[in-house]
C-alpha cells in the first residue's frame, strides 16, 4: 500500500507552458497550420509530458493471470490457453511477438496468477494467487490487499523498465475469462446495459453470450461493489491482470512517460486508473476500436478518440503496439521540419 500511495501522491499533470511553446513552434514550421492534424496534437501532449521527448526504447507489457469465472463456461477457450499463449510470447512465437519485431519493441510478460506450477523461462514472476482469481459468480475475485499487491507489481514493473531506458509503453494482457471480468467492472462503473457492452470475447456462440451476461448479473448481485470506490470494484469483480495493468498506468504517469491503451481489458484498466487519479489520463494515448462493444463506451467516457479501426479481437497489446510508429512520428516532427521562411 505504501508504494501505491507514494505513486498517487507523486503524479502531476502536463506542463502547460511547454505545450504552448510547442504549439508556437509548430505554427512556425513550413506547413499548413494544423496540417498534420492528430500528429500535431500528440506532439503537444508529448511535450507536456517532457519538453524534449524523443522515443528511446519501446515496451509492450503483458499482464497474465487466470480468472476463476472461466469455470462458468463463459469463454470458448479453457484456462490452459493462458499458459500456452504466454509460452508462445516467451518464445517469440505469439502474435504480439511478430508485431513487436516489426516495430522494434520488446515484450515483457508478467505472471500475476497463471494457473500453473511450471517455471516459465524469461517471465517476470510476480505471482500473487497461484491458481488465479476466484469465481466472481460466487464471491469476490480477490481481497483488496491482493488487488493492491497486483497494482504495485504493475507500478514496479514500469519503474524497472523506465530505469532501463524504456519510455514508450503499450499495456496488454493474457487471461482466459477476462472479457467477463472487465465487462462486469464496466457495467458497475458506467451503469450501461449489458447488451451494449458485453461481446463474444474469444468467439463464443449466442447461447454462451447470454450465459456470460447472466454470470455478470449474478456476480454484481453477489458482490454488491460500491461504484464510487474503484479499488473495491476491482477486487470484487476484476482480475489480477486488470489490477496490474491499472498499476502500469499509474507507473507510467509517475515516471512521466506516455502509455498506450489497447482494447477492452486494457481500456477498463485505464478507466479504473483514471478514476483513482484523474491526472493519469494526461499520459494515456488511445489506439484502436476493437470488436468488443465495451471499448467504444470507455473511449467516450474518457473523452479519448481512437485512431485505428482494425476490427481486432485479440488483446495482448496487439492494437496498442500499432500506435508506436505514430507516436514516434509525432515526437520527431517538431525537430525535422524546416522553419517557415520570412517573406
Secondary structure, 3 states (H helix, E strand, C coil): CHHHHHHHHHCCCCCHHHHHHHHHHHHCECCCCCCCCHHHHHHHHHHHHCCCCCCCEEEEEEEEECCHHHHHCCCCCCCHHHHHHHHHHHCCCCHHHHHHHHHCCEEEEEEEECCCCCCCCCCEECCCCCCCCCCCCCCCCCCHHHHHHHHHHHHHHHHHHHHCCEEEEEEEEECCCHHHHHHHHHHHHHCCCHHHHCCCCCCCCHHHHHHHHHHHHHHHHHHCCCCCCHHHHHHHHCCHHHHHHHHHHHHHHHCCCEEECCCHHHHHHHHHHHHHCHHHHHHEECCECCCCCHHHHHHHHHCCCCCECCCCCCCCCCCHHHHHHHHHHHHHHHHHCCECCCC
